[in-house]
Amino acid sequence: MPLDQESRHLLTMLTPENAPAMHEVDVQVLREAMESRFPDREREPVAKVEGRLVAGPRGDVPVRLYWPNSEGKSSEGKLPVLVYFHGGGWVLGSLETHDAICRALTNAASCLVVSVDYRLAPEHRFPAGLEDCQAVLRWVQAGADEIGVDGERIAVGGDSAGGNLAAVVANCNRDENGPPLCHQLLIYPVIDAGQASASYRENAVGYLLTALGMKMFWDLYLGESSEAASSLASPDQTADLTGLPPATVITAQYDPLRDEGEIYAERLKTAGNQVASRRWDGVFHGFVGFADRVAKGKQAILFSAQRLRESFDA
């Protein structure tokens, strides 16, 4: 189906005629543009928001904790928790740009959300951001009692590059015999550095995230590293996908990343994991971040929250 009316209107606002291509714009300008989209938008009320610092491998990692209005506590009075990694090509994004998503998820899934402000490339290239995300997950796992969450009901999630980080963190947690995770939420995740899928050709330009823009993000993230073929950068290179937490994979019709997300979901399912993969037609990459303007973004958040609640209650 063609782009729906809400998405067409939003895309026109985000990509004015004669605007330079994403890969032609300075990183700092891209960051400022992403940040400027969000300050004046409506924010869903939650019970409490608190900023903390978590010890990371190269200094403190800022995190933001969200408590839900309607709490799904265990019999011991402890909340489940979602550790969330924001998108932005490992280069853009912040706690602030993804505040709305985290607020919506904490209420809809009745869980604590821990949003992670990991280090960004190119100032901090691979694997700096990944290491920060791993450090925050370990902090939650080790300090569940102090934080007031249920250590047996911990999920990870993220969108775009954050979906990449969530998938890698889940794989590493399994390989390191960490406390089992109960879910991984992968929203239009970056999975494959090869950029060779049909959706990259079909949606190379015209839908906010471009193929050349994604190549720029990969280059800034990896630098001179040859780690594109590493499973720590590209989850599709993970040979063994058995024994992983249940997964929710969300994709968008008009997204260069569509096919790699769906292929990864199928591989997870073939490996024996419980997977729900759903494509939203008529929308482009990033639509969940505009849930206040695109109805399908809200639908995707509610679907994600339902899947999280099912895993929390299992």
C-alpha positions as CSV (number, residue, x, y, z in Angstrom):
1,M,0.0,0.0,0.0
2,P,1.1,3.6,-0.5
3,L,2.2,5.8,2.4
4,D,-0.8,6.6,4.6
5,Q,-2.0,10.1,4.9
6,E,-0.5,10.8,8.3
7,S,2.9,9.5,7.2
8,R,2.9,11.5,4.0
9,H,2.1,14.7,5.9
10,L,4.8,13.9,8.5
11,L,7.4,13.1,5.9
12,T,6.8,16.4,4.1
13,M,7.4,18.2,7.4
14,L,10.6,16.3,8.2
15,T,12.1,16.4,4.7
16,P,11.4,19.8,3.1
17,E,11.9,20.2,-0.6
18,N,15.5,20.9,-1.7
19,A,16.8,19.9,1.8
20,P,20.3,18.3,1.6
21,A,20.5,14.6,1.8
22,M,21.1,13.1,5.2
23,H,24.6,11.8,4.3
24,E,25.6,15.3,3.2
25,V,24.8,17.0,6.5
26,D,27.3,17.6,9.4
27,V,26.7,15.3,12.3
28,Q,26.2,18.1,14.8
29,V,23.5,19.6,12.5
30,L,21.8,16.2,12.3
31,R,21.9,15.9,16.1
32,E,20.4,19.4,16.6
33,A,17.7,18.6,14.1
34,M,16.7,15.4,15.8
35,E,16.6,17.0,19.2
36,S,14.5,19.9,17.9
37,R,11.7,17.6,16.8
38,F,10.6,16.8,20.4
39,P,10.7,19.6,23.0
40,D,7.2,21.0,22.5
41,R,5.3,17.7,22.0
42,E,2.8,16.2,24.4
43,R,4.4,13.9,27.0
44,E,2.4,11.1,28.6
45,P,2.2,11.5,32.4
46,V,4.0,8.7,34.4
47,A,4.2,8.1,38.1
48,K,7.8,9.2,38.5
49,V,10.9,10.0,36.4
50,E,14.4,9.8,37.9
51,G,17.9,10.3,36.5
52,R,20.8,8.3,37.7
53,L,24.4,7.6,36.8
54,V,25.7,4.0,36.3
55,A,29.3,3.1,36.4
56,G,30.5,2.2,32.9
57,P,33.7,1.0,31.4
58,R,34.9,4.5,30.6
59,G,33.0,6.7,33.1
60,D,29.4,7.1,34.3
61,V,26.5,6.3,31.9
62,P,23.5,8.5,32.4
63,V,20.2,6.6,32.6
64,R,16.6,7.8,33.1
65,L,14.1,5.6,35.1
66,Y,10.4,5.7,34.4
67,W,7.8,4.4,36.8
68,P,4.3,3.5,35.4
69,N,1.0,5.0,36.5
70,S,-0.5,1.5,36.6
71,E,1.9,-0.9,38.1
72,G,2.2,-4.6,37.3
73,K,4.0,-5.7,40.4
74,S,4.7,-9.2,41.4
75,S,3.4,-10.8,44.6
76,E,6.6,-9.4,46.3
77,G,5.7,-5.9,45.1
78,K,8.4,-5.6,42.5
79,L,8.0,-4.3,39.0
80,P,9.3,-5.9,35.8
81,V,11.8,-3.8,33.9
82,L,12.7,-2.9,30.3
83,V,16.2,-1.7,29.7
84,Y,15.8,0.5,26.6
85,F,18.4,1.7,24.0
86,H,17.5,4.6,21.8
87,G,17.9,4.8,18.1
88,G,19.8,7.3,15.9
89,G,22.4,5.3,14.0
90,W,24.7,5.1,17.1
91,V,25.4,8.8,16.3
92,L,22.2,10.7,17.1
93,G,19.6,10.5,19.8
94,S,19.5,11.0,23.6
95,L,17.3,10.4,26.7
96,E,15.3,13.4,25.6
97,T,14.6,12.3,22.0
98,H,13.1,9.0,23.2
99,D,11.4,10.3,26.3
100,A,7.9,9.9,24.7
101,I,8.5,6.2,23.7
102,C,9.8,5.4,27.2
103,R,6.8,7.1,28.8
104,A,4.4,5.2,26.6
105,L,6.0,1.9,27.2
106,T,6.3,2.2,30.9
107,N,2.5,2.8,31.2
108,A,1.3,0.4,28.6
109,A,3.6,-2.5,29.7
110,S,3.2,-1.6,33.4
111,C,6.9,-1.9,34.0
112,L,9.9,0.2,35.0
113,V,11.8,1.5,32.0
114,V,15.5,2.2,32.2
115,S,16.5,4.4,29.3
116,V,20.3,4.4,28.5
117,D,22.3,7.4,27.3
118,Y,25.2,5.4,25.9
119,R,28.2,7.0,24.3
120,L,27.8,8.1,20.6
121,A,30.0,7.8,17.6
122,P,32.1,9.2,16.0
123,E,33.5,10.5,19.2
124,H,33.1,7.1,20.8
125,R,33.2,4.4,18.1
126,F,32.3,0.7,18.3
127,P,32.2,-1.0,20.8
128,A,31.9,2.0,23.2
129,G,28.1,2.3,23.0
130,L,27.6,-1.4,23.2
131,E,29.8,-1.6,26.3
132,D,27.7,1.1,28.0
133,C,24.5,-0.8,27.3
134,Q,26.0,-4.0,28.7
135,A,27.1,-2.2,31.8
136,V,23.6,-0.8,32.5
137,L,22.0,-4.2,32.0
138,R,24.5,-5.8,34.4
139,W,23.7,-2.9,36.9
140,V,20.0,-3.7,36.7
141,Q,20.6,-7.5,37.1
142,A,23.0,-7.0,40.0
143,G,21.0,-4.3,41.7
144,A,17.4,-5.4,41.1
145,D,16.6,-5.4,44.8
146,E,18.0,-1.9,45.3
147,I,16.2,-0.5,42.3
148,G,13.0,-2.3,43.4
149,V,12.5,-4.5,40.3
150,D,12.0,-8.2,39.8
151,G,15.3,-9.6,38.7
152,E,13.6,-12.5,37.0
153,R,11.6,-10.2,34.8
154,I,14.1,-8.1,32.9
155,A,13.8,-7.3,29.2
156,V,15.9,-5.4,26.8
157,G,14.6,-3.3,23.8
158,G,15.4,-0.6,21.4
159,D,14.6,1.0,18.1
160,S,16.8,1.2,15.0
161,A,20.4,1.3,16.2
162,G,19.0,0.7,19.6
163,G,17.4,-2.5,18.3
164,N,20.8,-3.6,17.1
165,L,22.2,-3.0,20.6
166,A,19.3,-4.8,22.2
167,A,19.8,-7.9,20.0
168,V,23.6,-7.9,20.6
169,V,23.2,-7.4,24.3
170,A,20.7,-10.3,24.4
171,N,23.1,-12.6,22.5
172,C,26.0,-11.6,24.7
173,N,24.0,-12.1,27.9
174,R,23.3,-15.7,26.8
175,D,26.9,-16.4,25.8
176,E,28.1,-15.1,29.2
177,N,25.6,-17.1,31.1
178,G,24.0,-14.0,32.5
179,P,20.7,-14.1,34.3
180,P,18.1,-15.1,31.7
181,L,16.3,-12.2,30.0
182,C,12.5,-12.6,29.6
183,H,12.2,-10.6,26.3
184,Q,13.9,-8.6,23.6
185,L,11.9,-5.9,21.8
186,L,13.5,-5.0,18.4
187,I,11.8,-2.0,16.7
188,Y,12.9,-1.7,13.1
189,P,16.4,-3.0,14.2
190,V,19.7,-2.6,12.3
191,I,20.8,-6.1,11.8
192,D,23.1,-6.4,8.8
193,A,26.0,-4.1,7.8
194,G,26.0,-5.5,4.3
195,Q,23.0,-3.4,3.2
196,A,22.2,-5.8,0.3
197,S,18.6,-6.6,0.9
198,A,15.7,-5.8,-1.5
199,S,14.3,-3.2,0.9
200,Y,17.5,-1.2,0.6
201,R,17.0,-1.0,-3.1
202,E,13.3,-0.3,-2.9
203,N,13.5,2.3,-0.2
204,A,17.0,3.8,-0.8
205,V,15.7,7.4,-0.9
206,G,12.6,9.3,-0.1
207,Y,11.6,7.9,3.3
208,L,13.6,9.8,5.9
209,L,16.3,7.1,6.5
210,T,18.2,6.6,3.2
211,A,20.6,3.9,2.1
212,L,23.5,6.3,1.9
213,G,22.5,7.8,5.3
214,M,22.6,4.3,6.9
215,K,26.0,3.7,5.2
216,M,27.2,7.0,6.8
217,F,26.0,5.7,10.2
218,W,27.8,2.4,9.8
219,D,31.0,4.2,8.8
220,L,30.9,6.6,11.7
221,Y,30.1,3.7,14.1
222,L,32.8,1.4,13.0
223,G,35.5,3.8,11.7
224,E,38.5,2.0,10.4
225,S,37.5,-1.2,12.3
226,S,36.9,-4.4,10.3
227,E,34.2,-5.4,12.8
228,A,31.3,-5.1,10.3
229,A,31.5,-8.9,10.0
230,S,31.5,-9.3,13.7
231,S,28.3,-10.5,15.5
232,L,28.9,-7.8,18.0
233,A,28.2,-5.2,15.2
234,S,26.0,-7.2,12.9
235,P,23.6,-9.6,14.7
236,D,23.0,-11.4,11.5
237,Q,26.5,-12.8,11.8
238,T,25.6,-14.7,15.0
239,A,25.9,-18.4,14.0
240,D,23.9,-19.8,16.9
241,L,20.6,-18.1,17.8
242,T,19.3,-20.9,20.1
243,G,18.4,-20.3,23.7
244,L,17.5,-16.6,23.3
245,P,14.6,-14.7,25.0
246,P,11.2,-14.3,23.3
247,A,11.4,-11.6,20.7
248,T,9.1,-9.0,19.2
249,V,10.3,-7.6,15.9
250,I,8.6,-4.6,14.4
251,T,9.3,-3.4,10.8
252,A,8.0,-0.7,8.5
253,Q,7.0,-1.1,4.8
254,Y,9.0,1.9,3.6
255,D,12.2,1.3,5.5
256,P,15.6,0.2,4.1
257,L,16.0,-2.0,7.3
258,R,12.7,-3.8,6.7
259,D,14.0,-7.0,5.2
260,E,17.0,-7.6,7.6
261,G,14.7,-7.3,10.6
262,E,12.2,-9.8,9.1
263,I,15.0,-12.2,8.1
264,Y,16.4,-12.0,11.6
265,A,13.0,-12.7,13.1
266,E,12.7,-15.8,10.9
267,R,16.1,-17.0,11.9
268,L,15.2,-16.5,15.6
269,K,12.1,-18.5,15.1
270,T,13.8,-21.3,13.1
271,A,16.3,-21.6,16.0
272,G,13.5,-22.4,18.3
273,N,12.8,-19.1,20.0
274,Q,9.3,-17.7,20.5
275,V,9.0,-14.7,18.1
276,A,6.3,-12.3,17.0
277,S,7.2,-10.4,13.9
278,R,4.9,-7.7,12.5
279,R,5.2,-5.3,9.6
280,W,3.3,-2.0,9.6
281,D,2.3,-1.1,6.1
282,G,2.0,2.5,4.9
283,V,4.7,3.9,7.2
284,F,8.4,4.7,7.1
285,H,11.4,4.2,9.5
286,G,11.0,6.0,12.8
287,F,7.2,5.9,12.8
288,V,7.0,4.6,16.4
289,G,8.8,7.8,17.6
290,F,5.9,9.8,16.2
291,A,3.1,7.9,17.9
292,D,1.4,11.3,18.7
293,R,1.1,12.0,15.0
294,V,0.9,8.6,13.3
295,A,-1.8,6.3,14.6
296,K,0.2,3.2,13.6
297,G,3.0,4.3,15.9
298,K,0.7,4.2,18.8
299,Q,-0.6,0.8,17.6
300,A,3.0,-0.5,17.5
301,I,3.7,0.7,21.0
302,L,0.5,-1.0,22.3
303,F,1.5,-4.2,20.5
304,S,5.0,-4.1,21.9
305,A,3.6,-3.5,25.4
306,Q,1.2,-6.5,25.1
307,R,4.1,-8.7,24.1
308,L,6.2,-7.5,27.0
309,R,3.3,-8.1,29.5
310,E,2.9,-11.6,28.1
311,S,6.6,-12.3,28.8
312,F,6.5,-10.6,32.2
313,D,3.5,-12.8,33.2
314,A,4.8,-16.0,31.8
